[in-house]
Amino acid sequence: MYKALLKPLLFQLNPENAHHLVFDALRRAHGLPGAAALLRGLYDFQDAGLEREVFGLRFRNPVGLAAGLDKNAEFTTELAALGFGFVEIGTVTPRPQPGNPAPRLFRLPQDEALLNRMGFNNDGASAAAERLRQARPAGLIIGGNIGKNKDTPNERAAHDYVACVEALHAVVDYFVVNVSSPNTPGLRQLQEREPLIRLLQQVQERNAMLPVPRPLLLKIAPDLTDSQLDDILLIARETRLSGLVATNTTISRDGLRTPAGHVSSLGAGGLSGRPLRQRATEVIRYLHRHSEGMLPIIGVGGIHSAADAQEKLAAGASLLQLYTGFVYEGPGLVKSINRQLAGR
């Protein structure tokens, strides 16, 4: 129904407006008597064989929602009904910020891709924490993807990440440090070895002081070279990371079917979707092999089918996340992947 009826209508709208329309409708529908059970019946698929224990957490299935779709922790209950095993909120910053000027989200239908330069638009860490305190679905793992405010200089970035940890630690199960978004000026400079070590060490020091320290992961860009990936693995060991998220969006425009002139007219931003599938899988495979399988990886990038999900797992991913594939394929994608993984 989604691909035949809803998607053609939604794709006539501005992508950001369509996003708000869909999630507002989902929230209203979920509140109707019997609607939550209906959604679970349509989209949730449970099987004991799907359960995973990764970095000390028990996931009911390995298919999660990537950061970016539920930035402000507004829809975790509804997303749980759609069958996700975990949801990563954010990217959250300490203070609210509007993000970059619109338009800032674009579809490339010929490539089944999205281009975004959202710029960490969010209500701030305290607002997200309060929403999770008031409504948190039982059994759903929640991750907190954290970043710095746009006006925070890189030399003070650690202060922002620590502030997010302090605000969210009681309501999330793990943290992801995001230094790989291309949409905050200068942010990717924090992926360089020395700044990244300093940042992660300060976040880990604060994390260790919490009543229950949370697993800390790092989200990396697909545009890193092999030598940079080697550095990431060394840094992960040195700073005692629990895992990696591979990968974020790409700044590459190689191999697109969409005419280059049209892509150029859209401006800067990170590209996600099918064009990212192969590179994301390559990065996962490289990290898995060179860490000898000792570092859990959440695989994300270009998962539009159960076969794409299997590919990521075969490359070494322990868990998966959807974003653009969820937009193009609809909520049935979660169930399709889980059914195939369960052999049903």
KOLZA-958994 format. One record per residue (C-alpha): residue in one letter; x, y, z. Coordinates in steps of 0.02 Angstrom, whole numbers, plus 50000, padded with zeros to 5 digits. Layout:
N
BAVEX  res      x      y      z
BAVEX    a      X      Y      Z
...
***
This chain:
344
BAVEX  res      x      y      z
BAVEX    m  50000  50000  50000
BAVEX    y  50140  50121  50043
BAVEX    k  50232  50107  49877
BAVEX    a  50075  50099  49770
BAVEX    l  49970  50234  49854
BAVEX    l  50057  50339  49987
BAVEX    k  50231  50358  49914
BAVEX    p  50175  50437  49748
BAVEX    l  50073  50565  49845
BAVEX    l  50208  50602  49972
BAVEX    f  50340  50620  49838
BAVEX    q  50238  50764  49765
BAVEX    l  50271  50862  49925
BAVEX    n  50426  50949  49987
BAVEX    p  50528  50810  50073
BAVEX    e  50536  50896  50242
BAVEX    n  50350  50937  50238
BAVEX    a  50313  50757  50190
BAVEX    h  50417  50696  50338
BAVEX    h  50317  50801  50461
BAVEX    l  50152  50751  50382
BAVEX    v  50191  50565  50393
BAVEX    f  50251  50566  50572
BAVEX    d  50111  50679  50633
BAVEX    a  49985  50561  50550
BAVEX    l  50073  50411  50627
BAVEX    r  50060  50488  50800
BAVEX    r  49875  50527  50780
BAVEX    a  49836  50356  50709
BAVEX    h  49933  50269  50847
BAVEX    g  49825  50356  50976
BAVEX    l  49662  50286  50908
BAVEX    p  49586  50136  50999
BAVEX    g  49659  49975  50932
BAVEX    a  49776  50064  50811
BAVEX    a  49936  50017  50902
BAVEX    a  49889  49832  50897
BAVEX    l  49846  49849  50713
BAVEX    l  50014  49927  50673
BAVEX    r  50106  49792  50768
BAVEX    g  50005  49660  50677
BAVEX    l  50050  49735  50509
BAVEX    y  50232  49777  50535
BAVEX    d  50305  49699  50692
BAVEX    f  50388  49530  50675
BAVEX    q  50458  49440  50825
BAVEX    d  50562  49284  50831
BAVEX    a  50680  49226  50968
BAVEX    g  50813  49194  50836
BAVEX    l  50821  49378  50795
BAVEX    e  50879  49431  50968
BAVEX    r  51056  49498  50979
BAVEX    e  51169  49541  51125
BAVEX    v  51288  49678  51070
BAVEX    f  51400  49788  51179
BAVEX    g  51310  49722  51333
BAVEX    l  51133  49764  51273
BAVEX    r  50996  49644  51221
BAVEX    f  50912  49693  51057
BAVEX    r  50747  49610  51013
BAVEX    n  50799  49614  50829
BAVEX    p  50947  49687  50736
BAVEX    v  50853  49816  50630
BAVEX    g  50860  49992  50698
BAVEX    l  50813  50166  50643
BAVEX    a  50963  50277  50606
BAVEX    a  50982  50449  50682
BAVEX    g  50901  50589  50584
BAVEX    l  50720  50533  50570
BAVEX    d  50671  50553  50753
BAVEX    k  50787  50693  50801
BAVEX    n  50690  50746  50955
BAVEX    a  50632  50580  51027
BAVEX    e  50452  50619  50979
BAVEX    f  50400  50454  50899
BAVEX    t  50488  50311  50988
BAVEX    t  50325  50228  51041
BAVEX    e  50256  50233  50865
BAVEX    l  50419  50171  50790
BAVEX    a  50422  50025  50910
BAVEX    a  50252  49972  50841
BAVEX    l  50328  49971  50666
BAVEX    g  50446  49831  50717
BAVEX    f  50612  49917  50747
BAVEX    g  50727  49832  50870
BAVEX    f  50806  49997  50919
BAVEX    v  50792  50182  50880
BAVEX    e  50933  50308  50879
BAVEX    i  50873  50483  50917
BAVEX    g  50963  50641  50866
BAVEX    t  51080  50708  50819
BAVEX    v  51051  50802  50982
BAVEX    t  51149  50956  51034
BAVEX    p  51158  51036  51207
BAVEX    r  51059  51190  51155
BAVEX    p  50913  51197  51033
BAVEX    q  50959  51257  50859
BAVEX    p  50859  51280  50698
BAVEX    g  50984  51200  50581
BAVEX    n  51023  51263  50407
BAVEX    p  50902  51368  50304
BAVEX    a  50771  51276  50201
BAVEX    p  50762  51199  50076
BAVEX    r  50886  51077  50150
BAVEX    l  50820  50904  50105
BAVEX    f  50806  50839  49927
BAVEX    r  50756  50677  49842
BAVEX    l  50852  50598  49698
BAVEX    p  50721  50470  49643
BAVEX    q  50823  50405  49496
BAVEX    d  50955  50351  49623
BAVEX    e  50837  50310  49767
BAVEX    a  50939  50433  49868
BAVEX    l  50921  50584  49980
BAVEX    l  51031  50736  49992
BAVEX    n  51022  50833  50154
BAVEX    r  51105  50979  50240
BAVEX    m  50992  50986  50391
BAVEX    g  51128  51049  50509
BAVEX    f  51082  50963  50673
BAVEX    n  50911  51048  50688
BAVEX    n  50841  50992  50855
BAVEX    d  50755  51048  51015
BAVEX    g  50907  51019  51125
BAVEX    a  50962  50878  51240
BAVEX    s  50853  50926  51388
BAVEX    a  50694  50924  51282
BAVEX    a  50735  50753  51210
BAVEX    a  50774  50685  51383
BAVEX    e  50609  50747  51452
BAVEX    r  50510  50664  51311
BAVEX    l  50596  50498  51345
BAVEX    r  50562  50514  51531
BAVEX    q  50377  50536  51494
BAVEX    a  50357  50402  51361
BAVEX    r  50477  50261  51327
BAVEX    p  50422  50096  51248
BAVEX    a  50461  49940  51349
BAVEX    g  50590  49828  51268
BAVEX    l  50650  49956  51140
BAVEX    i  50835  50001  51146
BAVEX    i  50861  50189  51128
BAVEX    g  51024  50263  51066
BAVEX    g  51074  50444  51086
BAVEX    n  51167  50519  50939
BAVEX    i  51257  50673  51004
BAVEX    g  51342  50822  50923
BAVEX    k  51400  50998  50953
BAVEX    n  51308  51160  50923
BAVEX    k  51355  51251  50763
BAVEX    d  51422  51403  50856
BAVEX    t  51532  51300  50973
BAVEX    p  51714  51308  50916
BAVEX    n  51801  51141  50890
BAVEX    e  51920  51172  51034
BAVEX    r  51767  51171  51149
BAVEX    a  51675  51030  51061
BAVEX    a  51705  50906  51202
BAVEX    h  51606  51020  51319
BAVEX    d  51453  51000  51208
BAVEX    y  51467  50811  51192
BAVEX    v  51490  50794  51380
BAVEX    a  51338  50905  51410
BAVEX    c  51233  50790  51300
BAVEX    v  51294  50638  51397
BAVEX    e  51246  50720  51560
BAVEX    a  51072  50766  51497
BAVEX    l  51030  50599  51415
BAVEX    h  51120  50463  51511
BAVEX    a  50970  50414  51618
BAVEX    v  50854  50390  51469
BAVEX    v  50960  50312  51331
BAVEX    d  51049  50144  51322
BAVEX    y  51201  50194  51219
BAVEX    f  51282  50349  51145
BAVEX    v  51349  50384  50971
BAVEX    v  51474  50525  50949
BAVEX    n  51438  50608  50782
BAVEX    v  51589  50699  50710
BAVEX    s  51557  50642  50532
BAVEX    s  51409  50745  50472
BAVEX    p  51459  50855  50325
BAVEX    n  51327  50985  50368
BAVEX    t  51405  51073  50519
BAVEX    p  51554  51182  50466
BAVEX    g  51719  51110  50525
BAVEX    l  51641  50960  50612
BAVEX    r  51733  50829  50509
BAVEX    q  51898  50905  50565
BAVEX    l  51862  50819  50731
BAVEX    q  51887  50651  50644
BAVEX    e  52073  50686  50635
BAVEX    r  52176  50581  50754
BAVEX    e  52229  50702  50892
BAVEX    p  52067  50803  50907
BAVEX    l  51965  50643  50905
BAVEX    i  52068  50559  51041
BAVEX    r  52052  50712  51153
BAVEX    l  51865  50723  51123
BAVEX    l  51829  50540  51155
BAVEX    q  51939  50533  51309
BAVEX    q  51845  50678  51389
BAVEX    v  51677  50601  51347
BAVEX    q  51732  50432  51416
BAVEX    e  51797  50512  51576
BAVEX    r  51625  50587  51608
BAVEX    n  51538  50428  51554
BAVEX    a  51640  50327  51678
BAVEX    m  51579  50438  51820
BAVEX    l  51396  50401  51786
BAVEX    p  51300  50282  51900
BAVEX    v  51282  50166  51748
BAVEX    p  51409  50206  51610
BAVEX    r  51336  50186  51436
BAVEX    p  51417  50102  51286
BAVEX    l  51500  50237  51182
BAVEX    l  51510  50221  50993
BAVEX    l  51581  50330  50855
BAVEX    k  51493  50365  50690
BAVEX    i  51614  50380  50545
BAVEX    a  51606  50447  50367
BAVEX    p  51614  50334  50215
BAVEX    d  51739  50452  50136
BAVEX    l  51886  50399  50247
BAVEX    t  52038  50316  50168
BAVEX    d  52104  50147  50225
BAVEX    s  52241  50232  50325
BAVEX    q  52112  50341  50410
BAVEX    l  52008  50187  50450
BAVEX    d  52164  50110  50526
BAVEX    d  52180  50265  50635
BAVEX    i  51997  50248  50686
BAVEX    l  52029  50069  50745
BAVEX    l  52180  50124  50846
BAVEX    i  52081  50267  50922
BAVEX    a  51936  50150  50962
BAVEX    r  52055  50038  51058
BAVEX    e  52143  50180  51146
BAVEX    t  51982  50265  51201
BAVEX    r  51890  50102  51243
BAVEX    l  51747  50126  51121
BAVEX    s  51610  49996  51125
BAVEX    g  51582  50000  50938
BAVEX    l  51570  50098  50776
BAVEX    v  51426  50156  50666
BAVEX    a  51474  50139  50483
BAVEX    t  51431  50246  50393
BAVEX    n  51363  50423  50390
BAVEX    t  51315  50512  50229
BAVEX    t  51442  50543  50092
BAVEX    i  51502  50702  50007
BAVEX    s  51540  50601  49849
BAVEX    r  51430  50622  49697
BAVEX    d  51510  50482  49595
BAVEX    g  51404  50363  49491
BAVEX    l  51237  50450  49507
BAVEX    r  51102  50429  49375
BAVEX    t  51029  50599  49415
BAVEX    p  51100  50727  49292
BAVEX    a  51254  50811  49364
BAVEX    g  51185  50984  49329
BAVEX    h  51031  50951  49434
BAVEX    v  51133  50877  49576
BAVEX    s  51248  51028  49573
BAVEX    s  51099  51145  49578
BAVEX    l  51044  51069  49743
BAVEX    g  51204  51125  49828
BAVEX    a  51304  51050  49969
BAVEX    g  51249  50909  50083
BAVEX    g  51269  50728  50129
BAVEX    l  51207  50594  50011
BAVEX    s  51119  50438  50075
BAVEX    g  51027  50290  49999
BAVEX    r  51069  50164  49864
BAVEX    p  51225  50252  49800
BAVEX    l  51303  50228  49971
BAVEX    r  51270  50041  49984
BAVEX    q  51432  49975  49910
BAVEX    r  51549  50097  49997
BAVEX    a  51466  50074  50166
BAVEX    t  51483  49885  50148
BAVEX    e  51667  49904  50100
BAVEX    v  51700  50008  50256
BAVEX    i  51611  49881  50366
BAVEX    r  51708  49738  50291
BAVEX    y  51874  49829  50312
BAVEX    l  51840  49875  50494
BAVEX    h  51778  49700  50536
BAVEX    r  51929  49616  50458
BAVEX    h  52059  49732  50531
BAVEX    s  51983  49728  50705
BAVEX    e  51975  49538  50691
BAVEX    g  51790  49548  50729
BAVEX    m  51820  49614  50904
BAVEX    l  51734  49783  50880
BAVEX    p  51545  49781  50852
BAVEX    i  51486  49879  50701
BAVEX    i  51314  49952  50666
BAVEX    g  51297  49945  50477
BAVEX    v  51201  50085  50391
BAVEX    g  51199  50149  50213
BAVEX    g  51096  50096  50064
BAVEX    i  50991  49959  50144
BAVEX    h  50836  49951  50034
BAVEX    s  50800  49763  50040
BAVEX    a  50826  49606  50142
BAVEX    a  50969  49561  50024
BAVEX    d  51055  49727  50064
BAVEX    a  51036  49689  50249
BAVEX    q  51111  49516  50227
BAVEX    e  51257  49594  50134
BAVEX    k  51297  49710  50280
BAVEX    l  51287  49568  50405
BAVEX    a  51397  49457  50298
BAVEX    a  51525  49598  50290
BAVEX    g  51534  49600  50480
BAVEX    a  51396  49712  50545
BAVEX    s  51319  49658  50710
BAVEX    l  51167  49771  50693
BAVEX    l  51084  49870  50553
BAVEX    q  51004  50040  50535
BAVEX    l  50882  50108  50405
BAVEX    y  50852  50285  50349
BAVEX    t  50833  50320  50163
BAVEX    g  50777  50142  50126
BAVEX    f  50637  50168  50251
BAVEX    v  50583  50324  50155
BAVEX    y  50585  50239  49985
BAVEX    e  50523  50066  50033
BAVEX    g  50406  50105  50177
BAVEX    p  50379  50023  50346
BAVEX    g  50360  49850  50270
BAVEX    l  50548  49847  50244
BAVEX    v  50580  49815  50429
BAVEX    k  50468  49662  50431
BAVEX    s  50537  49599  50266
BAVEX    i  50716  49603  50332
BAVEX    n  50672  49523  50497
BAVEX    r  50570  49385  50415
BAVEX    q  50713  49340  50299
BAVEX    l  50841  49345  50440
BAVEX    a  50730  49226  50539
BAVEX    g  50717  49111  50389
BAVEX    r  50529  49135  50373
***
